[in-house]
Amino acid sequence: MNIYVGNLSYKIKEGSLKAMFDEFGEVESAKIIMDRFTDRSKGFGFVEMPNNSEADQAIKSLNGKFIEGKNIKVNQANPGGKRSKRSLRRRRF
């Protein structure tokens, strides 16, 4: 299951993100999304866990938890490509 983790502190690194989820089961990957121009964290990331029951337990346990000065948001990630028409209209190149 792909898990969205939002409202992260800009100081959190991928290793720390992975460690948060390791206590609930196997973690395939942990990725912090970085701004390509400033090379700074955007404050969110994704964690991939192969076992759905472990992933659900991690979501329930970590959602709203206070970590490094912020209450993080944890939920199942939306599959890519399913954006609303409204959000697509705003984007101009």
DSSP file (Angstrom, degrees, kcal/mol; ACC not computed):
  #  RESIDUE AA STRUCTURE BP1 BP2  ACC     N-H-->O    O-->H-N    N-H-->O    O-->H-N    TCO  KAPPA ALPHA  PHI   PSI    X-CA   Y-CA   Z-CA
    1    1 A M              0   0    0      0, 0.0    48,-2.6     0, 0.0     2,-0.5   0.000 360.0 360.0 360.0 138.2    0.0    0.0    0.0
    2    2 A N  E     -A   48   0A   0     46,-0.2    75,-2.7    75,-0.2     2,-0.4  -0.814 360.0-160.8 -92.4 126.6    1.2    3.5   -0.8
    3    3 A I  E     -AB  47  76A   0     44,-3.1    44,-2.3    -2,-0.5     2,-0.4  -0.925   9.9-143.5-117.4 130.2    0.9    5.9    2.1
    4    4 A Y  E     -AB  46  75A   0     71,-3.1    71,-2.0    -2,-0.4     2,-0.5  -0.757  13.6-168.7 -88.5 134.1    0.8    9.7    2.0
    5    5 A V  E     +AB  45  74A   0     40,-2.7    40,-2.4    -2,-0.4     3,-0.2  -0.963  16.0 176.5-125.9 112.8    2.6   11.4    4.9
    6    6 A G  E     + B   0  73A   0     67,-3.3    67,-2.3    -2,-0.5    38,-0.2  -0.636  49.0  39.1-116.5 171.5    1.9   15.2    5.1
    7    7 A N  S    S+     0   0    0     36,-0.4    37,-0.2    65,-0.2    -1,-0.2   0.833  75.8 166.4  59.5  37.7    2.7   18.2    7.2
    8    8 A L        -     0   0    0     35,-2.8    -1,-0.2    -3,-0.2     2,-0.1  -0.493  43.3-103.1 -79.4 149.9    6.2   16.9    7.9
    9    9 A S    >   -     0   0    0     58,-0.2     3,-1.2    -2,-0.2    34,-0.1  -0.450  27.4-124.5 -64.8 145.0    8.9   19.0    9.4
   10   10 A Y  T 3  S+     0   0    0      1,-0.2    31,-0.4    -2,-0.1    -1,-0.1   0.648 108.5  62.9 -68.0 -12.9   11.3   20.2    6.7
   11   11 A K  T 3  S+     0   0    0     57,-0.2    -1,-0.2     2,-0.1     2,-0.1   0.660  76.4 108.0 -85.5 -17.5   14.2   18.7    8.8
   12   12 A I    <   -     0   0    0     -3,-1.2     2,-0.2    56,-0.1    31,-0.1  -0.399  55.3-155.7 -68.6 134.6   12.9   15.1    8.5
   13   13 A K     >  -     0   0    0     -2,-0.1     4,-2.0     1,-0.1     3,-0.3  -0.616  30.6-103.1-104.5 166.7   15.0   12.9    6.3
   14   14 A E  H  > S+     0   0    0      1,-0.2     4,-2.5    -2,-0.2     5,-0.2   0.845 119.6  56.7 -60.4 -36.1   14.0    9.7    4.5
   15   15 A G  H  > S+     0   0    0      1,-0.2     4,-2.1     2,-0.2    -1,-0.2   0.893 108.1  47.2 -63.0 -40.0   15.7    7.5    7.0
   16   16 A S  H  > S+     0   0    0     -3,-0.3     4,-1.7     2,-0.2    -2,-0.2   0.884 111.3  51.4 -67.9 -39.1   13.7    9.0    9.9
   17   17 A L  H  X S+     0   0    0     -4,-2.0     4,-1.1     1,-0.2    -2,-0.2   0.924 111.0  47.9 -63.3 -44.8   10.5    8.6    7.9
   18   18 A K  H  X S+     0   0    0     -4,-2.5     4,-1.8     1,-0.2     3,-0.5   0.906 108.5  54.9 -61.9 -42.4   11.3    4.9    7.2
   19   19 A A  H  X S+     0   0    0     -4,-2.1     4,-0.8     1,-0.2    -1,-0.2   0.843 101.2  59.0 -62.3 -34.8   12.1    4.4   10.9
   20   20 A M  H  < S+     0   0    0     -4,-1.7    -1,-0.2     1,-0.2     3,-0.2   0.880 114.9  35.9 -60.2 -37.9    8.7    5.7   11.9
   21   21 A F  H >X S+     0   0    0     -4,-1.1     3,-1.8    -3,-0.5     4,-0.6   0.675  98.5  80.0 -92.0 -19.4    7.0    3.0    9.9
   22   22 A D  H >< S+     0   0    0     -4,-1.8     3,-0.9     1,-0.3    -1,-0.2   0.816  83.7  64.0 -57.5 -32.7    9.4    0.2   10.5
   23   23 A E  T 3< S+     0   0    0     -4,-0.8    -1,-0.3     1,-0.2    -2,-0.1   0.650 102.8  49.7 -69.9 -12.0    7.9   -0.5   13.9
   24   24 A F  T <4 S-     0   0    0     -3,-1.8     2,-0.3     1,-0.3    -1,-0.2   0.562 124.6 -73.3-100.8 -11.3    4.6   -1.5   12.2
   25   25 A G  S << S-     0   0    0     -3,-0.9    -1,-0.3    -4,-0.6     2,-0.2  -0.962  79.4 -10.7 150.5-166.0    6.1   -3.9    9.6
   26   26 A E        -     0   0    0     -2,-0.3     2,-0.5    -3,-0.1    25,-0.4  -0.421  50.9-158.8 -69.9 134.6    8.2   -4.1    6.4
   27   27 A V        -     0   0    0     -2,-0.2    22,-0.2    22,-0.2     3,-0.1  -0.968  10.1-172.1-115.8 119.3    8.8   -0.9    4.6
   28   28 A E  S    S-     0   0    0     20,-2.5     2,-0.3    -2,-0.5    21,-0.2   0.911  70.7 -12.7 -74.1 -43.7    9.7   -1.2    0.9
   29   29 A S  E     -C   48   0A   0     19,-1.2    19,-2.6     2,-0.0     2,-0.4  -0.995  48.8-159.3-157.3 155.5   10.5    2.5    0.4
   30   30 A A  E     -C   47   0A   0     -2,-0.3     2,-0.4    17,-0.2    17,-0.2  -0.984  18.6-177.2-138.6 127.4   10.2    5.9    2.0
   31   31 A K  E     -C   46   0A   0     15,-2.9    15,-2.5    -2,-0.4     2,-0.5  -0.986  16.6-155.9-134.7 124.9   10.5    9.1   -0.1
   32   32 A I  E     -C   45   0A   0     -2,-0.4     2,-0.5    13,-0.2    13,-0.3  -0.856  28.1-125.8 -93.4 131.1   10.5   12.7    0.9
   33   33 A I  E     -     0   0A   0     11,-2.4     9,-2.9    -2,-0.5    11,-0.4  -0.666  29.5-159.9 -82.3 127.0    9.4   15.0   -1.9
   34   34 A M  E     -C   41   0A   0     -2,-0.5     2,-0.5     7,-0.2     7,-0.2  -0.800  22.1-114.8-110.7 147.6   11.9   17.7   -2.6
   35   35 A D     >  -     0   0    0      5,-3.1     4,-2.1    -2,-0.3     5,-0.4  -0.685  24.3-146.2 -75.5 126.5   11.6   21.0   -4.4
   36   36 A R  T  4 S+     0   0    0     -2,-0.5    -1,-0.1     1,-0.2    -2,-0.0   0.726  92.9  46.7 -72.7 -19.8   13.8   20.8   -7.5
   37   37 A F  T  4 S+     0   0    0      3,-0.1    -1,-0.2     1,-0.1    -2,-0.0   0.869 126.0  25.0 -88.3 -39.7   14.8   24.4   -7.4
   38   38 A T  T  4 S-     0   0    0      2,-0.2    -2,-0.2     0, 0.0     3,-0.1   0.583  92.1-134.9-100.0 -11.9   15.7   24.9   -3.8
   39   39 A D     <  +     0   0    0     -4,-2.1     2,-0.3     1,-0.2    -3,-0.1   0.820  63.2 130.6  57.6  33.2   16.5   21.2   -3.0
   40   40 A R        -     0   0    0     -5,-0.4    -5,-3.1     1,-0.1    -1,-0.2  -0.862  67.2 -92.5-114.7 149.9   14.5   21.6    0.2
   41   41 A S  E     - C   0  34A   0    -31,-0.4    -7,-0.2    -2,-0.3   -31,-0.1  -0.260  20.8-146.1 -58.3 143.8   11.7   19.3    1.4
   42   42 A K  E     -     0   0A   0     -9,-2.9    -1,-0.1     2,-0.3    -8,-0.1   0.459  48.4-105.6 -89.1  -2.4    8.2   20.2    0.4
   43   43 A G  E    S+     0   0A   0    -10,-0.4   -35,-2.8     1,-0.3   -36,-0.4   0.613  90.1  75.0  90.6  13.2    6.9   18.9    3.7
   44   44 A F  E     +     0   0A   0    -11,-0.4   -11,-2.4   -38,-0.2    -2,-0.3  -0.975  48.1 166.7-149.2 165.5    5.4   15.6    2.5
   45   45 A G  E     -AC   5  32A   0    -40,-2.4   -40,-2.7    -2,-0.3     2,-0.4  -0.916  26.4-111.1-161.4-174.7    6.4   12.2    1.4
   46   46 A F  E     -AC   4  31A   0    -15,-2.5   -15,-2.9    -2,-0.3     2,-0.4  -0.987  14.7-163.0-136.3 143.0    5.3    8.6    0.6
   47   47 A V  E     -AC   3  30A   0    -44,-2.3   -44,-3.1    -2,-0.4     2,-0.5  -0.990  10.1-150.8-125.6 134.6    5.9    5.3    2.2
   48   48 A E  E     +AC   2  29A   0    -19,-2.6   -20,-2.5    -2,-0.4   -19,-1.2  -0.928  16.0 178.0-108.9 122.1    5.3    2.0    0.5
   49   49 A M        -     0   0    0    -48,-2.6   -22,-0.2    -2,-0.5     6,-0.1  -0.992  20.2-154.3-123.7 126.5    4.4   -1.0    2.7
   50   50 A P  S    S+     0   0    0      0, 0.0     2,-0.7     0, 0.0    -1,-0.1   0.805  79.6  70.7 -71.3 -29.3    3.7   -4.4    1.0
   51   51 A N     >  -     0   0    0    -25,-0.4     4,-2.2     1,-0.2     5,-0.1  -0.802  67.2-160.0 -94.7 115.0    1.4   -5.7    3.8
   52   52 A N  H  > S+     0   0    0     -2,-0.7     4,-2.7     1,-0.2     5,-0.2   0.844  89.8  53.2 -64.8 -36.0   -2.0   -3.9    3.8
   53   53 A S  H  > S+     0   0    0      2,-0.2     4,-1.9     1,-0.2    -1,-0.2   0.899 111.4  46.5 -68.4 -38.0   -2.9   -4.8    7.4
   54   54 A E  H  > S+     0   0    0      2,-0.2     4,-2.2     1,-0.2    -2,-0.2   0.900 112.7  50.9 -66.0 -40.2    0.5   -3.5    8.7
   55   55 A A  H  X S+     0   0    0     -4,-2.2     4,-2.4     2,-0.2    -2,-0.2   0.914 108.9  50.6 -64.0 -43.6    0.0   -0.3    6.6
   56   56 A D  H  X S+     0   0    0     -4,-2.7     4,-2.5     1,-0.2    -1,-0.2   0.904 110.2  50.0 -60.9 -41.6   -3.5    0.2    8.0
   57   57 A Q  H  X S+     0   0    0     -4,-1.9     4,-2.2     1,-0.2    -1,-0.2   0.902 110.5  49.9 -64.0 -40.7   -2.1   -0.1   11.5
   58   58 A A  H  X S+     0   0    0     -4,-2.2     4,-2.6     2,-0.2     5,-0.3   0.911 110.6  50.0 -63.5 -42.7    0.6    2.4   10.8
   59   59 A I  H  X S+     0   0    0     -4,-2.4     4,-2.1     1,-0.2    -2,-0.2   0.942 112.6  46.3 -61.0 -48.6   -1.9    4.9    9.4
   60   60 A K  H  < S+     0   0    0     -4,-2.5    -1,-0.2     1,-0.2    -2,-0.2   0.876 118.0  43.0 -62.6 -38.5   -4.2    4.6   12.4
   61   61 A S  H  < S+     0   0    0     -4,-2.2    -1,-0.2    -5,-0.2    -2,-0.2   0.852 120.9  36.8 -78.1 -35.6   -1.3    4.9   14.8
   62   62 A L  H >< S+     0   0    0     -4,-2.6     3,-2.2    -5,-0.2    10,-0.2   0.708  83.6 108.7 -95.7 -21.2    0.6    7.7   13.2
   63   63 A N  T 3< S+     0   0    0     -4,-2.1    10,-0.2    -5,-0.3     3,-0.1  -0.394  95.9   6.4 -62.7 124.4   -2.1   10.0   11.8
   64   64 A G  T 3  S+     0   0    0      8,-2.7    -1,-0.3     1,-0.3     9,-0.1   0.397  92.7 148.0  85.0  -1.9   -2.2   13.2   13.9
   65   65 A K    <   -     0   0    0     -3,-2.2     7,-2.5     7,-0.2     2,-0.8  -0.403  52.6-119.5 -68.6 141.0    0.9   12.2   15.9
   66   66 A F  E     +D   71   0B   0      5,-0.2     2,-0.4    -3,-0.1     5,-0.3  -0.735  42.5 168.9 -85.3 110.9    3.1   15.2   17.0
   67   67 A I  E >   -D   70   0B   0      3,-3.2     3,-1.2    -2,-0.8   -58,-0.2  -0.987  63.4 -18.6-131.5 123.2    6.5   14.7   15.4
   68   68 A E  T 3  S-     0   0    0     -2,-0.4   -57,-0.2     1,-0.3    -1,-0.1   0.874 130.7 -43.5  49.3  47.2    9.3   17.4   15.4
   69   69 A G  T 3  S+     0   0    0      1,-0.2     2,-0.3   -60,-0.1    -1,-0.3   0.501 122.7  85.8  86.9   4.4    6.9   20.2   16.1
   70   70 A K  E <  S-D   67   0B   0     -3,-1.2    -3,-3.2    -5,-0.1     2,-0.8  -0.991  73.9-124.3-139.8 146.3    4.1   19.2   13.7
   71   71 A N  E     -D   66   0B   0     -2,-0.3    -5,-0.2    -5,-0.3    -6,-0.1  -0.809  40.4-142.2 -84.6 111.4    1.0   17.0   13.8
   72   72 A I        -     0   0    0     -7,-2.5    -8,-2.7    -2,-0.8     2,-0.5  -0.369   1.7-137.1 -77.7 155.3    1.6   14.8   10.8
   73   73 A K  E     -B    6   0A   0    -67,-2.3   -67,-3.3   -10,-0.2     2,-0.4  -0.957  23.4-178.5-112.0 126.8   -1.2   13.6    8.4
   74   74 A V  E     +B    5   0A   0     -2,-0.5     2,-0.3   -69,-0.2   -69,-0.2  -0.988  16.9 133.6-130.9 124.2   -1.1   10.0    7.4
   75   75 A N  E     -B    4   0A   0    -71,-2.0   -71,-3.1    -2,-0.4     2,-0.2  -0.971  60.3 -68.6-157.2 171.3   -3.5    8.3    5.0
   76   76 A Q  E     -B    3   0A   0     -2,-0.3   -73,-0.3   -73,-0.2     2,-0.1  -0.457  58.4-115.8 -66.2 133.4   -3.6    6.0    2.0
   77   77 A A        -     0   0    0    -75,-2.7   -75,-0.2    -2,-0.2    -1,-0.1  -0.424  24.2-115.6 -71.9 143.1   -2.3    7.8   -1.1
   78   78 A N        -     0   0    0     -2,-0.1    -1,-0.1     1,-0.1     3,-0.1  -0.565  39.3-101.7 -72.8 140.4   -4.6    8.5   -4.0
   79   79 A P    >   -     0   0    0      0, 0.0     3,-1.1     0, 0.0    -1,-0.1  -0.369  47.1 -97.6 -62.7 144.0   -3.6    6.6   -7.1
   80   80 A G  T 3  S+     0   0    0      1,-0.2     3,-0.0    -3,-0.1    -3,-0.0  -0.204 102.4  33.8 -61.6 150.2   -1.7    8.9   -9.6
   81   81 A G  T 3  S+     0   0    0      1,-0.1     2,-0.9    -3,-0.1    -1,-0.2   0.364  81.3 111.3  89.9  -5.4   -3.6   10.4  -12.5
   82   82 A K    <   +     0   0    0     -3,-1.1     2,-0.3    -4,-0.0    -1,-0.1  -0.576  41.2 147.7-102.7  70.7   -6.9   10.9  -10.7
   83   83 A R        -     0   0    0     -2,-0.9     2,-0.1     1,-0.1    -3,-0.0  -0.739  50.6-106.0-102.1 151.3   -7.0   14.7  -10.5
   84   84 A S     >  -     0   0    0     -2,-0.3     4,-1.4     1,-0.1     5,-0.1  -0.369  24.4-120.1 -72.2 155.6  -10.1   16.8  -10.6
   85   85 A K  H  > S+     0   0    0      1,-0.2     4,-1.7     2,-0.2    -1,-0.1   0.854 113.0  59.6 -63.5 -33.5  -10.8   18.8  -13.8
   86   86 A R  H  > S+     0   0    0      1,-0.2     4,-1.2     2,-0.2    -1,-0.2   0.924 104.3  47.6 -62.4 -44.9  -10.7   22.0  -11.7
   87   87 A S  H  > S+     0   0    0      1,-0.2     4,-0.7     2,-0.2    -1,-0.2   0.820 109.8  54.4 -67.5 -28.6   -7.1   21.4  -10.6
   88   88 A L  H  < S+     0   0    0     -4,-1.4     3,-0.4     1,-0.2    -1,-0.2   0.844 103.6  55.6 -72.7 -32.7   -6.1   20.6  -14.2
   89   89 A R  H  < S+     0   0    0     -4,-1.7    -1,-0.2     1,-0.2    -2,-0.2   0.828 101.4  57.8 -68.2 -31.5   -7.6   23.9  -15.4
   90   90 A R  H  < S+     0   0    0     -4,-1.2     2,-0.6     2,-0.0    -1,-0.2   0.778  85.9  91.2 -70.8 -25.9   -5.5   26.0  -13.0
   91   91 A R     <  +     0   0    0     -4,-0.7     2,-0.4    -3,-0.4    -4,-0.0  -0.595  55.4 175.3 -79.2 119.3   -2.2   24.6  -14.3
   92   92 A R              0   0    0     -2,-0.6    -2,-0.0     1,-0.1    -3,-0.0  -0.957 360.0 360.0-126.2 143.7   -0.8   26.8  -17.1
   93   93 A F              0   0    0     -2,-0.4    -1,-0.1     0, 0.0    -2,-0.0   0.390 360.0 360.0-112.3 360.0    2.4   26.5  -18.9
